[in-house]
Amino acid sequence: MKSRYFAAAAAVTTFAAVALSPAVSLACACGCGIFDVGADSMAPSDSPSGVTVWLRYDFMDQNQNFEGVNKAPASDNDDKKLQTDFYTLGGDYRVNHDWTLMAVLPVVARAFTTTDDGTVFGPAGSRYTAHDNAIGDLELSALYTGFSEDMSTGLSFGVKLPTGDSRGPIGPLGGAEIDRDSLPGSGSTDLLVGGYHAGALNASGKLAYFVQARYQFAIATERGYRPGNELDAAVGVSYNVGQLGVLTKVAPVLSLLQSDRVHDTGPAADPLNSGYDRTLIAPGIDLRINKVQLYADVELPIYQHLNAAPSVAIEGTSGQLVASALWKLQMSYDF
């Protein structure tokens, strides 16, 4: 997780377990792990001092119910809408040529519209919107880049700590306002394993490619809830146009993202309505003004398969909420 598409290009192949997603008795997958890969991610800073800090804003408006590969009636899903603003602060410190230390802390603002079961705000079947603004789970990792002189290949190893809100606000009738799969924190401690590789596609190096991936899995859980293991990967190309006006770098980027998550498990999970695999295409732009880098993209689903209960009769709800687009804007500063 670091903003730097140009050197961020990565080829990692095998990782071991993961889980960053939450789950619950209703169905609306978070899917936020996809923001941690892509053109602005994972590669070490090229700051002269070795220190870079960055702020990322991500946005999702999940308002369409999906079952399998198809849109499904909203009436099948008790959850109606999940709108999320992610404000993520990160930084990395390049200790030496071989090692870089990274830290990432998100702040999550969520508005969740769902159907009451008679335990939160009012009568069963009534609809309400709950809000939760809270710190998410802190991630700490180390990146090894000693494979080559240009640091074009790296492997990362890290941990996600349960610092985020995994309980949520409580309604006036005593029930939880927001489900476990929609809270800022999963309550679990996860291991993170990933890697990247970057390279040039022409002699000048202006046309470049990147490949990267990250895998998470929970090693400790809270109150019996275990989020599903998740793999997020990206492959893409960029073209450095060069200097343009005050901009010292202008580079269009095109990425293909893949995200796979298995079912959540445990007494607070909804295994039937959790887990997915999806592919997204992300056109973006990478700009630099001296020590300041700006990156923005929009991630558009081109394939989605979301697990769903085969019948609403099984547990009263079926499907998961998806967004038509995911938005990302990141600014970093090299000290």
C-alpha positions as CSV (number, residue, x, y, z in Angstrom):
1,M,0.0,0.0,0.0
2,K,1.8,3.0,-1.2
3,S,1.2,5.3,-3.9
4,R,3.5,4.7,-6.8
5,Y,2.2,3.0,-9.9
6,F,5.3,3.5,-12.0
7,A,7.5,1.3,-9.9
8,A,4.6,-0.6,-8.6
9,A,4.3,-3.4,-10.9
10,A,4.4,-6.7,-9.6
11,A,4.6,-10.3,-10.0
12,V,4.0,-12.4,-7.1
13,T,2.6,-15.9,-7.3
14,T,1.8,-17.8,-4.2
15,F,0.8,-16.5,-0.9
16,A,-0.8,-18.1,2.1
17,A,-4.1,-17.4,3.8
18,V,-6.0,-14.1,4.5
19,A,-9.2,-12.4,5.6
20,L,-10.1,-8.8,5.8
21,S,-13.7,-9.0,5.0
22,P,-16.4,-9.1,7.6
23,A,-19.7,-10.9,7.6
24,V,-23.0,-10.9,9.3
25,S,-26.5,-12.1,9.4
26,L,-27.5,-9.9,6.5
27,A,-25.9,-9.6,3.1
28,C,-23.8,-6.8,1.9
29,A,-20.1,-7.5,1.3
30,C,-17.6,-4.7,2.0
31,G,-15.1,-5.5,-0.7
32,C,-12.7,-2.8,0.5
33,G,-9.5,-4.9,0.1
34,I,-9.5,-4.1,-3.7
35,F,-8.4,-0.5,-2.8
36,D,-5.1,-1.9,-1.5
37,V,-3.8,-3.0,-4.9
38,G,-3.5,-1.2,-8.2
39,A,-1.3,1.4,-9.9
40,D,-0.9,3.5,-6.7
41,S,0.0,0.6,-4.4
42,M,2.6,-1.6,-2.8
43,A,6.0,-0.3,-4.3
44,P,8.4,1.5,-2.0
45,S,8.9,5.2,-2.0
46,D,11.6,6.8,-4.1
47,S,11.9,9.8,-1.8
48,P,15.5,11.0,-1.3
49,S,15.0,10.8,2.5
50,G,13.2,7.4,2.3
51,V,10.1,8.8,3.9
52,T,6.7,9.2,2.2
53,V,3.3,9.9,3.7
54,W,0.0,9.7,1.8
55,L,-3.8,10.2,2.2
56,R,-6.2,8.2,0.1
57,Y,-10.0,8.7,-0.3
58,D,-12.1,5.9,-1.6
59,F,-15.9,5.8,-2.2
60,M,-18.4,3.1,-2.7
61,D,-22.2,3.3,-3.1
62,Q,-23.5,-0.3,-2.8
63,N,-27.2,-0.1,-3.8
64,Q,-27.8,-3.0,-6.3
65,N,-28.6,-6.5,-5.0
66,F,-26.7,-9.3,-6.8
67,E,-27.2,-13.0,-6.7
68,G,-24.6,-15.1,-8.5
69,V,-23.8,-13.3,-11.8
70,N,-27.1,-11.4,-12.1
71,K,-28.9,-8.4,-10.7
72,A,-31.6,-9.5,-8.3
73,P,-34.7,-7.9,-6.9
74,A,-34.1,-5.5,-4.0
75,S,-37.0,-7.3,-2.2
76,D,-34.8,-10.4,-1.9
77,N,-32.2,-8.6,0.4
78,D,-33.1,-7.0,3.7
79,D,-30.1,-4.7,3.2
80,K,-30.9,-1.8,0.8
81,K,-28.0,0.5,0.6
82,L,-24.4,0.8,2.0
83,Q,-22.6,4.1,1.2
84,T,-19.0,4.4,2.4
85,D,-16.3,7.0,2.5
86,F,-12.9,5.7,3.3
87,Y,-10.2,8.1,4.5
88,T,-6.9,6.2,4.7
89,L,-3.7,7.7,6.1
90,G,-0.5,5.8,5.3
91,G,3.3,6.2,5.3
92,D,6.4,4.2,4.6
93,Y,10.0,4.5,5.6
94,R,12.8,3.0,3.4
95,V,15.2,1.6,6.0
96,N,17.8,0.6,3.3
97,H,17.8,-0.8,-0.2
98,D,16.4,-4.1,1.0
99,W,13.7,-3.1,3.5
100,T,10.8,-0.7,3.7
101,L,8.4,-0.4,6.7
102,M,4.8,0.6,6.1
103,A,1.8,1.6,8.2
104,V,-1.8,2.2,7.1
105,L,-4.8,3.4,9.2
106,P,-8.3,3.9,7.7
107,V,-11.1,6.0,9.0
108,V,-14.5,4.8,7.8
109,A,-17.8,6.8,7.4
110,R,-20.8,4.6,6.6
111,A,-24.5,5.0,6.1
112,F,-26.3,1.7,6.1
113,T,-30.0,1.4,5.1
114,T,-31.5,-2.0,6.1
115,T,-34.7,-3.6,7.3
116,D,-35.4,-3.9,11.0
117,D,-36.1,-7.3,12.6
118,G,-37.9,-5.7,15.5
119,T,-34.8,-5.4,17.7
120,V,-33.1,-2.1,16.6
121,F,-35.5,0.8,15.9
122,G,-39.0,-0.4,15.5
123,P,-41.4,-3.0,14.2
124,A,-40.1,-5.9,12.1
125,G,-40.1,-5.0,8.5
126,S,-39.6,-1.3,9.1
127,R,-36.7,0.4,7.4
128,Y,-34.0,2.6,9.0
129,T,-30.6,4.1,8.1
130,A,-27.7,3.7,10.6
131,H,-24.5,5.7,10.6
132,D,-21.1,4.7,11.9
133,N,-18.0,6.9,11.7
134,A,-15.0,5.2,13.2
135,I,-11.3,4.2,12.9
136,G,-10.7,1.0,11.0
137,D,-8.1,-1.7,11.4
138,L,-4.4,-0.7,11.5
139,E,-2.1,-2.5,9.1
140,L,1.7,-2.8,9.7
141,S,4.0,-4.4,7.1
142,A,7.5,-4.8,5.9
143,L,8.5,-4.9,2.2
144,Y,11.6,-6.7,1.0
145,T,13.1,-5.4,-2.2
146,G,16.6,-6.9,-2.2
147,F,16.1,-9.1,-5.3
148,S,17.5,-6.5,-7.8
149,E,19.3,-3.2,-7.8
150,D,16.3,-1.2,-9.1
151,M,13.9,-2.7,-6.5
152,S,11.5,-3.7,-9.3
153,T,10.4,-6.8,-7.4
154,G,9.3,-7.0,-3.8
155,L,7.6,-9.2,-1.3
156,S,5.5,-7.9,1.7
157,F,4.7,-9.4,5.0
158,G,2.3,-7.8,7.5
159,V,-0.4,-8.0,10.1
160,K,-3.8,-6.3,10.4
161,L,-4.7,-5.5,14.0
162,P,-8.3,-5.3,15.4
163,T,-8.2,-1.6,16.2
164,G,-11.4,-0.8,14.3
165,D,-15.0,-0.7,15.5
166,S,-16.3,-4.2,15.3
167,R,-19.4,-3.8,17.4
168,G,-21.1,-0.7,16.0
169,P,-23.8,1.6,17.4
170,I,-26.7,0.0,19.3
171,G,-30.3,1.0,18.5
172,P,-32.9,2.2,21.0
173,L,-34.4,-1.3,21.3
174,G,-31.0,-2.8,22.1
175,G,-30.1,-4.4,18.8
176,A,-27.0,-3.7,16.7
177,E,-27.6,-1.0,14.1
178,I,-25.0,-2.3,11.6
179,D,-24.1,-5.9,10.7
180,R,-20.7,-7.4,11.3
181,D,-19.9,-7.5,7.6
182,S,-20.5,-3.7,7.3
183,L,-18.5,-2.4,10.3
184,P,-15.3,-0.5,10.1
185,G,-13.4,-3.3,11.8
186,S,-13.6,-7.0,11.4
187,G,-12.5,-7.8,15.0
188,S,-9.9,-10.3,13.7
189,T,-6.2,-10.3,13.6
190,D,-5.0,-11.1,10.0
191,L,-1.8,-11.9,8.3
192,L,-1.0,-10.1,5.0
193,V,1.3,-11.6,2.3
194,G,1.9,-9.9,-1.0
195,G,4.3,-8.9,-3.7
196,Y,4.8,-6.8,-6.8
197,H,6.9,-6.7,-9.9
198,A,7.4,-3.8,-12.3
199,G,9.1,-3.5,-15.7
200,A,9.5,-1.5,-18.9
201,L,7.8,-2.4,-22.2
202,N,9.9,-0.2,-24.5
203,A,13.5,1.0,-24.7
204,S,12.7,4.5,-23.2
205,G,10.9,3.1,-20.2
206,K,8.0,5.4,-20.8
207,L,5.7,2.5,-21.4
208,A,5.7,0.3,-18.3
209,Y,3.7,-2.6,-16.8
210,F,3.0,-3.7,-13.2
211,V,1.7,-6.8,-11.6
212,Q,0.9,-7.3,-7.9
213,A,-1.2,-9.3,-5.4
214,R,-2.1,-9.4,-1.7
215,Y,-3.6,-12.3,0.3
216,Q,-5.1,-12.0,3.8
217,F,-6.3,-14.5,6.3
218,A,-7.5,-14.3,9.9
219,I,-5.4,-16.0,12.7
220,A,-7.4,-14.8,15.6
221,T,-11.1,-13.9,15.7
222,E,-13.6,-12.1,18.0
223,R,-16.9,-13.5,19.3
224,G,-16.8,-16.4,16.9
225,Y,-16.9,-14.4,13.7
226,R,-14.3,-15.2,11.0
227,P,-14.1,-13.1,7.9
228,G,-13.4,-15.0,4.7
229,N,-9.9,-15.2,3.2
230,E,-9.4,-12.7,0.5
231,L,-7.0,-12.4,-2.5
232,D,-6.7,-9.1,-4.4
233,A,-4.5,-8.7,-7.5
234,A,-3.8,-6.2,-10.2
235,V,-2.1,-6.0,-13.6
236,G,-1.7,-2.9,-15.6
237,V,0.2,-0.6,-18.0
238,S,1.1,3.1,-17.8
239,Y,2.6,5.6,-20.2
240,N,4.7,8.5,-18.9
241,V,4.0,11.4,-21.2
242,G,6.6,13.5,-19.3
243,Q,6.4,17.1,-18.2
244,L,3.3,19.2,-19.0
245,G,3.2,22.7,-17.7
246,V,3.7,22.7,-13.9
247,L,3.3,19.0,-13.8
248,T,6.7,17.2,-13.8
249,K,5.0,13.9,-14.7
250,V,1.8,12.9,-16.5
251,A,1.0,9.2,-16.9
252,P,-2.3,7.6,-17.9
253,V,-2.8,4.2,-16.3
254,L,-5.0,1.2,-17.2
255,S,-5.4,-1.6,-14.6
256,L,-7.2,-4.9,-14.5
257,L,-8.2,-5.8,-10.9
258,Q,-9.3,-9.2,-9.5
259,S,-10.8,-9.8,-6.1
260,D,-11.7,-13.2,-4.6
261,R,-13.1,-13.8,-1.1
262,V,-14.4,-17.0,0.4
263,H,-17.4,-17.4,2.7
264,D,-17.4,-15.9,6.1
265,T,-17.9,-18.3,9.0
266,G,-18.9,-18.3,12.7
267,P,-22.1,-17.6,14.6
268,A,-22.2,-13.9,13.6
269,A,-21.6,-14.7,9.9
270,D,-23.9,-15.4,6.9
271,P,-22.0,-18.0,4.9
272,L,-24.6,-18.3,2.2
273,N,-24.7,-14.6,1.5
274,S,-21.0,-13.9,1.7
275,G,-18.0,-14.4,-0.5
276,Y,-17.5,-13.4,-4.1
277,D,-15.2,-13.1,-7.1
278,R,-15.1,-10.1,-9.4
279,T,-13.0,-8.5,-12.1
280,L,-12.8,-4.7,-12.6
281,I,-11.2,-2.4,-15.1
282,A,-9.7,0.8,-13.8
283,P,-8.6,3.7,-16.0
284,G,-6.6,6.2,-14.1
285,I,-4.1,9.1,-14.1
286,D,-0.8,9.5,-12.2
287,L,0.5,13.1,-11.8
288,R,3.5,14.6,-10.1
289,I,4.5,18.1,-9.1
290,N,8.0,17.7,-7.7
291,K,7.6,16.0,-4.3
292,V,3.8,15.7,-4.6
293,Q,2.1,12.8,-6.4
294,L,-1.6,12.6,-7.2
295,Y,-3.3,9.4,-8.4
296,A,-7.0,8.9,-9.3
297,D,-9.0,6.1,-10.9
298,V,-12.5,4.7,-11.2
299,E,-12.9,1.0,-10.9
300,L,-15.7,-0.5,-13.0
301,P,-16.9,-4.1,-12.6
302,I,-16.8,-6.2,-15.8
303,Y,-17.6,-9.5,-14.1
304,Q,-19.1,-10.3,-10.7
305,H,-20.2,-13.5,-9.0
306,L,-21.6,-13.0,-5.5
307,N,-22.6,-15.9,-3.3
308,A,-26.3,-15.9,-2.4
309,A,-28.7,-18.1,-0.6
310,P,-30.5,-20.2,-3.2
311,S,-33.9,-19.1,-1.8
312,V,-35.2,-16.2,0.3
313,A,-37.1,-18.8,2.3
314,I,-33.9,-20.3,3.8
315,E,-33.1,-17.3,6.0
316,G,-35.3,-14.5,4.8
317,T,-32.7,-12.7,2.7
318,S,-30.6,-13.5,-0.4
319,G,-27.9,-11.7,-2.3
320,Q,-25.3,-9.0,-1.6
321,L,-25.1,-5.3,-2.4
322,V,-22.7,-4.1,-5.1
323,A,-21.6,-0.7,-6.4
324,S,-21.7,0.3,-10.0
325,A,-18.3,2.0,-9.6
326,L,-15.5,2.4,-7.0
327,W,-13.6,5.7,-6.8
328,K,-10.1,6.3,-5.6
329,L,-8.1,9.5,-5.1
330,Q,-4.7,9.5,-3.5
331,M,-2.1,12.2,-2.7
332,S,1.4,11.5,-1.4
333,Y,4.4,13.6,-0.4
334,D,8.0,12.6,-0.5
335,F,10.1,14.1,2.2
